[in-house]
Amino acid sequence: MPRRAFEHRPARPTWRCGTCGIAWPCSAAKLRLLAEYRLDRPALLVHLAMLQAEAAANLAALNPGAPPADLTARFTGWASAR
């Protein structure tokens, strides 16, 4: 599947949505991810946890000396297995 700008992908290293500019994952990205992983919620959580780790490293590099942000709610909290 080709990547398209309207798919609301993260812009690294800021982790803002490349389409709408808000913190990624934005609402549109969440909906796309839920649809993509609709049959495998655990795989979605693993995928999001890996992206969260990458985002934490990127954001820490952008803001050295600042306390690390808690990205759990942003990346995995909304997708918890039901």
N, C-alpha and C positions, 0 to 999 in steps of 0.2 A: 504494500500500500504506500503510495507516494505521500510524502509529508507536504502539507499545505499550510499556508500562513493562517487560514481561518480555523485551523484546528486548535488554536489556543495553546501553543507549546511554550515552555519556559525559555526566557532569554537569560542565558548564563553570562556573567556570574551574579547578576542581580536577583535572579529568580522572580522576575516580574513577567506577566504574560506578554508575549511578543505581539499579540493582537490587540488586547484591550488595556494593557498596561498596569493592571492591578496585581497584587501578590498572587503568585502561582502556587497551587492550582486554583484558578478562578472558577466560577460556577460552570461556565461552558466546558472547561477542562474536566471538572469533576463528572459532569454528565457523560462526556465522551468516554472517560475511563470506566465509569460504572457500566456503560453499554459494552465496551470492549471486553471487560472482565466479568460480565454478568453471570457466567457459569463457573467462575473460579475466584471467589472473594479472597481466599488465602493468597493466591498468586498476586492479586491486586495489592494486598497489604505488603507483601515482600517487595514488589516493584516500588511502591511508594516509600517504604523504609530505605531502600537503596538511594532513591532520589533525595530523601531527607538528609541522609549522610553526606551526599555530594553538596547539597545546598548549604548545610552547616559549615562545611569546609570552605566553600566559596564565600559565604557571607562573613566568616571569621577573617578571611584574608582581606576582604574589603574594609573591615572595621577592626584592625588589630587593637588590642587593649580593651575593647568593649566587651561587656559580659555576653556570653553566647546566648542567642535567642532560643527559646524553647519552641521548636518547630513541630512538636508532636501533634497538636490540635490541627495545625495547618496542613500537614501532610498525611497523617494516618487516622487522626481522631474521627474525622467525618466518614471514613470508610470502614469502620470497625465491623467485624463479622457480626451478623445479626442472628 
